[in-house]
Amino acid sequence: MTRRQPAPADQDDANRRLGQHLLAVVREQDARIPAGRRAPRTVAEMRARLAAVALDDPEQDACGLCGYWTCRCGKQSVAVLSGAGAVA
């Protein structure tokens, strides 16, 4: 197994300065993005977004009876038959 030699102090300082520079550039560019087009970056922002687009629409969720996205239990055919047999 090979051991890495410790980096010289000047290399550590250069890496630290590069990291600070890149972080400053990212924050500056993020600040330029309009609020409506900014993607969520924090866990709280992502959770809030997921709560806003929760799957309340039954068409966007799996069948509650059989668990498949395309229902295999006949629930759809019953709904179609009851709708087609209704008298207007």
TORGU-686804 format. One record per residue (C-alpha): x, y, z. Coordinates in steps of 0.25 Angstrom, whole numbers, always signed. Layout:
<recs>
[rec [X; Y; Z]] ...
</recs>
This chain:
<recs>
[rec [+0; +0; +0]] [rec [+5; +14; -4]] [rec [+5; +25; +6]] [rec [+3; +39; +1]] [rec [+13; +49; +5]] [rec [+7; +61; +12]] [rec [+5; +73; +3]] [rec [+14; +85; +5]] [rec [+8; +97; +13]] [rec [+8; +106; +0]] [rec [+0; +95; -7]] [rec [-10; +95; +4]] [rec [-11; +110; +4]] [rec [-13; +110; -11]] [rec [-24; +99; -11]] [rec [-31; +107; +0]] [rec [-30; +120; -8]] [rec [-35; +113; -20]] [rec [-47; +107; -12]] [rec [-50; +121; -7]] [rec [-50; +127; -21]] [rec [-59; +116; -27]] [rec [-69; +118; -16]] [rec [-69; +133; -18]] [rec [-71; +131; -33]] [rec [-82; +121; -31]] [rec [-89; +130; -21]] [rec [-88; +142; -30]] [rec [-94; +134; -42]] [rec [-105; +129; -33]] [rec [-109; +143; -29]] [rec [-110; +147; -44]] [rec [-121; +136; -46]] [rec [-135; +142; -46]] [rec [-143; +137; -34]] [rec [-153; +130; -43]] [rec [-143; +122; -50]] [rec [-134; +118; -38]] [rec [-134; +103; -35]] [rec [-135; +99; -20]] [rec [-121; +97; -14]] [rec [-124; +94; +1]] [rec [-132; +82; +6]] [rec [-142; +92; +12]] [rec [-145; +98; -2]] [rec [-145; +84; -9]] [rec [-155; +79; +2]] [rec [-164; +91; +0]] [rec [-164; +89; -15]] [rec [-168; +74; -13]] [rec [-179; +78; -4]] [rec [-184; +88; -14]] [rec [-185; +77; -25]] [rec [-190; +66; -17]] [rec [-197; +55; -25]] [rec [-211; +58; -21]] [rec [-216; +55; -36]] [rec [-220; +40; -36]] [rec [-216; +40; -51]] [rec [-201; +43; -46]] [rec [-201; +31; -36]] [rec [-201; +16; -36]] [rec [-214; +9; -34]] [rec [-218; +7; -20]] [rec [-223; -7; -22]] [rec [-213; -14; -30]] [rec [-201; -4; -29]] [rec [-198; -3; -44]] [rec [-197; +10; -51]] [rec [-206; +4; -62]] [rec [-217; -2; -54]] [rec [-218; -18; -56]] [rec [-229; -20; -46]] [rec [-241; -15; -54]] [rec [-244; -2; -47]] [rec [-242; +5; -60]] [rec [-252; -4; -68]] [rec [-262; -2; -57]] [rec [-261; +13; -57]] [rec [-263; +13; -73]] [rec [-275; +4; -72]] [rec [-282; +12; -62]] [rec [-279; +25; -70]] [rec [-283; +19; -83]] [rec [-296; +13; -77]] [rec [-301; +26; -71]] [rec [-314; +31; -78]] [rec [-313; +46; -81]] 
</recs>
